[in-house]
Amino acid sequence: DVIIFNGAIQYTPKKIIDQLAEGGRLVSVFTDVNQSCDTMGKVIKMYKFEGKVSESEIFDAATPLLPDFEKEKYFKF
């Protein structure tokens, strides 16, 4: 099984990881910033094996951030 997001995300929600089948893969562009189309992110492939998820970077890519996949904002000194 494969899960592919057609936009950038800042994190992968646990409920999505839980849906990933054993031996399944998840592919998306990950970014740490609120981005426009010209901000680069990394395409990451996640793979689930024996209940654990591993990640590997594939290449750089730019795509708009998907709504509802942004990290919660918090105050930090």
C-alpha positions in Angstrom: 0.0 0.0 0.0 1.1 3.6 -0.7 -0.1 6.9 0.7 0.9 10.0 -1.4 0.2 13.6 -0.4 -0.1 15.9 -3.4 1.3 18.9 -1.5 3.8 19.7 1.2 3.2 18.8 4.9 5.1 19.9 8.0 4.4 16.7 10.0 2.7 13.3 9.5 -0.3 12.9 11.9 -0.3 9.7 13.9 -3.7 8.8 12.5 -2.1 8.7 9.0 0.8 6.6 10.2 -1.7 4.2 11.8 -3.4 3.7 8.5 -0.1 2.7 6.8 -0.2 -1.1 6.2 2.7 -3.4 7.1 5.2 -3.0 4.2 3.4 0.1 3.1 5.0 3.4 2.0 4.1 7.1 2.5 5.6 9.7 0.2 5.3 13.5 0.5 7.2 16.8 0.4 8.1 17.8 4.0 8.9 21.4 4.9 9.6 23.2 8.2 8.3 26.6 7.1 5.1 28.1 5.9 6.0 28.1 2.3 5.1 29.5 -1.0 5.8 27.6 -4.2 9.4 28.8 -4.4 10.5 27.4 -1.0 12.2 24.1 -1.1 11.2 21.0 0.9 12.4 17.4 0.9 10.6 14.5 -0.6 10.6 11.9 2.1 9.7 8.2 1.7 8.5 6.5 4.9 8.4 2.7 5.0 6.6 0.6 7.7 8.3 -2.7 8.6 7.5 -4.8 11.7 5.4 -1.9 13.1 8.3 0.6 12.9 8.5 3.5 10.4 11.7 4.5 8.8 12.4 7.5 6.6 14.7 8.3 3.7 15.2 11.6 1.8 14.7 11.2 -2.0 15.2 14.7 -3.5 14.4 18.4 -3.0 11.1 19.7 -4.3 8.8 22.7 -4.0 5.0 22.6 -3.6 2.4 24.5 -1.7 1.7 23.5 1.9 -1.5 21.5 2.4 -4.1 23.0 4.8 -4.4 21.2 8.1 -0.9 19.7 7.9 0.9 22.6 9.6 2.6 22.2 13.0 0.8 24.0 15.8 2.3 27.4 16.5 3.7 27.9 20.0 5.6 30.6 21.9 9.2 29.9 22.7 11.9 32.1 24.3 
